[in-house]
């Protein structure tokens, strides 16, 4: 019996929307995902290519602004 997966919202080209949601250039990311998918299915994806793709994806992600945490002084109660 084949596995059944939940239906998810996809882009026009068939990539799940959550995969491209946080990207700066959504179309480029979508193309890269499709290209990687083809290489993986053909068995031509090398570890070096995987590393390159990983770096590329982290570079294209939007950076989140983090607030600096202020240290609170502990109040001693007597």
C-alpha positions as CSV (number, residue, x, y, z in Angstrom):
1,X,0.0,0.0,0.0
2,X,1.6,3.3,-1.1
3,X,2.0,6.1,1.4
4,X,-0.6,8.9,1.3
5,X,0.4,12.5,1.9
6,X,-1.7,15.4,2.9
7,X,-2.6,17.8,0.1
8,X,-0.7,21.1,0.3
9,X,-1.0,24.4,-1.5
10,X,1.4,24.6,-4.4
11,X,2.7,27.2,-6.9
12,X,1.8,27.1,-10.6
13,X,4.9,25.0,-11.3
14,X,4.0,22.4,-8.6
15,X,6.4,23.4,-5.8
16,X,4.8,23.6,-2.3
17,X,4.3,27.2,-1.3
18,X,6.0,26.8,2.1
19,X,9.3,25.9,0.3
20,X,9.5,29.3,-1.4
21,X,7.8,31.4,1.3
22,X,10.8,32.9,2.9
23,X,12.9,33.5,-0.2
24,X,14.0,36.8,-1.6
25,X,13.6,35.7,-5.2
26,X,10.7,33.2,-5.2
27,X,10.9,32.3,-8.9
28,X,14.6,31.6,-8.8
29,X,14.2,29.4,-5.7
30,X,11.4,27.5,-7.4
31,X,13.5,26.8,-10.4
32,X,16.4,25.6,-8.3
33,X,14.1,23.2,-6.4
34,X,12.7,21.8,-9.7
35,X,16.3,21.4,-11.1
36,X,17.4,19.7,-7.9
37,X,14.4,17.4,-7.9
38,X,15.2,16.2,-11.5
39,X,18.9,15.6,-10.6
40,X,17.9,13.6,-7.4
41,X,15.4,11.4,-9.3
42,X,18.0,10.7,-12.0
43,X,20.6,9.8,-9.3
44,X,23.0,12.4,-10.5
45,X,23.1,14.6,-7.4
46,X,26.6,14.5,-5.8
47,X,27.5,15.5,-2.2
48,X,29.4,18.5,-3.5
49,X,26.3,19.7,-5.4
50,X,24.2,19.2,-2.2
51,X,26.6,21.4,-0.2
52,X,26.5,24.1,-2.9
53,X,22.7,24.0,-3.0
54,X,22.5,24.3,0.8
55,X,24.8,27.3,0.8
56,X,22.8,28.9,-2.0
57,X,19.5,28.4,-0.2
58,X,20.7,29.9,3.1
59,X,22.0,32.9,1.2
60,X,18.7,33.5,-0.6
61,X,16.7,33.3,2.6
62,X,15.4,36.5,4.2
63,X,17.2,37.4,7.4
64,X,15.2,37.9,10.5
65,X,15.8,40.9,12.8
66,X,16.4,39.7,16.3
67,X,15.9,41.9,19.3
68,X,18.8,42.1,21.7
69,X,17.9,40.7,25.1
70,X,18.5,43.0,28.0
71,X,19.8,41.4,31.1
72,X,17.6,41.9,34.2
73,X,19.3,42.4,37.5
74,X,18.2,39.9,40.1
75,X,16.5,41.5,43.0
76,X,17.4,40.0,46.3
77,X,14.7,39.9,48.9
78,X,15.5,39.7,52.5
